[in-house]
Amino acid sequence: MPVWGDVLVGVVILVGLIGVVVQVLPGATMVGCAVAVWGVVTGGRVGWTVAILAVVLTLVAIVVKLVVAGRYLQRQGVPSSSTLVGAVLGIVGFFVIPVVGVFIGFPLGVYLAERVRLRQHAAAWRSTVASMKASGLTILVELAASLLVATAWVAGLLLR
């Protein structure tokens, strides 16, 4: 792969890492795909090893984040329907108030759904806080996996 290709992959990794933290882009998927493509194009033992590692780590992160968040929310008594309402309002918020709307829409959606379901402010607020904590856990899982994938890419660059 030419140097400009390596630079392009590095830029996509950087944008993906920002996307993991800001939750506007599918960051972990971007990082995993960029590194997997780099590995396939680079070829050889190092390239294919890095590509397989990127795909496996990204898929594991997706599964782990869903399981961890789901179990956490289940233990806190927050139903999936409230999280779904939060996700929908987060998406709507993203388009109504670009970039920051998702950070307003998601908790507002969870709060409103839980307020209707529980009919108490305090209980709805606890569910909203639990949902935000679960979101934070998913960000940490994605970030850890994405950083491992990025590290594998750097190691692949050095070893090829």
C-alpha positions in Angstrom: 0.0 0.0 0.0 1.4 3.4 -0.9 2.1 6.0 1.9 -0.9 8.0 1.0 -3.0 4.9 1.6 -1.5 4.5 5.1 -2.2 8.2 5.8 -5.8 7.8 4.6 -6.3 4.8 6.9 -4.8 6.8 9.8 -7.2 9.7 9.1 -10.2 7.3 9.1 -9.0 5.7 12.3 -8.7 9.2 13.9 -12.2 10.2 12.7 -13.5 6.8 13.9 -12.0 7.3 17.4 -13.6 10.7 17.6 -16.9 9.1 16.4 -16.7 6.6 19.3 -16.5 9.3 21.9 -18.9 11.8 20.3 -21.4 9.1 19.2 -22.2 10.8 15.9 -20.5 8.3 13.6 -20.3 4.5 13.9 -16.7 5.0 15.1 -15.8 1.4 16.1 -17.1 0.1 12.8 -15.1 2.8 10.9 -11.9 1.9 12.7 -12.4 -1.8 12.2 -13.3 -1.6 8.6 -10.4 0.8 7.8 -7.9 -1.5 9.4 -9.4 -4.6 7.9 -9.2 -3.0 4.4 -5.6 -2.0 5.1 -4.8 -5.5 6.1 -6.4 -7.1 3.0 -4.7 -4.6 0.6 -1.4 -5.0 2.4 -1.6 -8.7 2.3 0.9 -11.2 3.6 1.0 -12.7 7.0 1.1 -9.3 8.8 -1.7 -7.8 6.8 -4.1 -10.7 7.1 -3.4 -11.1 10.8 -4.2 -7.4 11.4 -7.3 -7.6 9.2 -8.7 -10.7 11.1 -7.8 -9.2 14.4 -9.6 -5.9 13.5 -12.8 -7.8 12.4 -12.8 -10.0 15.5 -12.2 -7.2 18.0 -14.8 -5.0 16.3 -17.4 -7.8 16.3 -16.6 -8.7 19.9 -17.0 -5.0 21.0 -20.4 -4.8 19.3 -21.6 -7.9 21.1 -20.1 -7.0 24.5 -21.5 -3.4 24.4 -25.0 -4.7 23.7 -24.8 -7.4 26.4 -23.3 -5.2 29.0 -25.7 -2.3 28.4 -28.7 -4.6 28.2 -27.9 -6.4 31.4 -27.1 -3.1 33.2 -30.4 -1.6 32.1 -32.3 -4.8 32.9 -30.8 -4.8 36.5 -31.9 -1.1 36.8 -35.4 -1.9 35.6 -35.3 0.2 32.5 -37.3 -1.5 29.7 -36.0 -1.6 26.1 -39.0 0.4 24.9 -37.8 3.4 26.9 -34.3 3.1 25.4 -35.9 2.8 22.0 -37.9 6.0 22.5 -34.6 7.7 23.7 -32.8 6.5 20.6 -35.6 7.8 18.3 -35.6 11.2 20.0 -31.8 11.2 19.9 -31.9 10.7 16.1 -34.6 13.4 15.7 -32.6 15.7 18.0 -29.5 15.2 15.9 -31.3 16.6 12.8 -33.2 19.3 14.7 -30.2 20.6 16.6 -27.1 19.4 14.7 -24.4 17.5 16.6 -25.6 18.2 20.2 -29.3 17.3 19.6 -28.5 13.6 20.2 -27.2 14.4 23.6 -30.5 16.2 24.4 -32.9 13.9 22.6 -31.7 10.6 24.0 -32.1 11.4 27.7 -35.2 13.4 27.1 -36.8 10.5 25.2 -35.9 8.0 28.0 -37.1 10.4 30.7 -40.4 11.0 28.9 -41.0 7.3 28.2 -40.2 6.5 31.8 -42.3 9.4 33.2 -45.3 8.1 31.3 -44.7 4.5 32.4 -43.8 5.1 36.0 -45.8 8.4 36.6 -43.1 9.7 39.0 -40.4 12.2 38.4 -37.8 10.6 40.7 -38.2 7.1 39.3 -38.1 8.4 35.7 -35.0 10.4 36.5 -33.3 7.3 38.0 -34.1 5.4 34.8 -32.7 8.2 32.7 -29.5 8.3 34.7 -29.2 4.5 34.4 -29.6 4.8 30.6 -26.9 7.5 30.5 -24.5 5.3 32.5 -25.2 2.4 30.1 -24.4 4.6 27.2 -21.2 5.5 28.9 -20.3 1.9 29.3 -20.9 1.2 25.6 -18.6 4.1 24.7 -15.9 2.7 26.9 -16.2 -0.8 25.4 -16.1 0.6 21.9 -13.2 2.9 22.7 -11.2 0.1 24.2 -11.7 -2.1 21.2 -11.1 0.7 18.7 -7.8 1.6 20.5 -6.7 -2.1 20.3 -7.5 -2.2 16.6 -5.6 1.0 16.0 -2.7 -0.4 18.0 -2.7 -3.6 15.9 -2.6 -1.3 12.8 0.4 0.6 14.1 2.1 -2.7 14.9 1.3 -3.9 11.4 2.8 -0.8 9.9 6.0 -1.4 11.8 6.2 -5.1 11.1 5.4 -5.2 7.3 
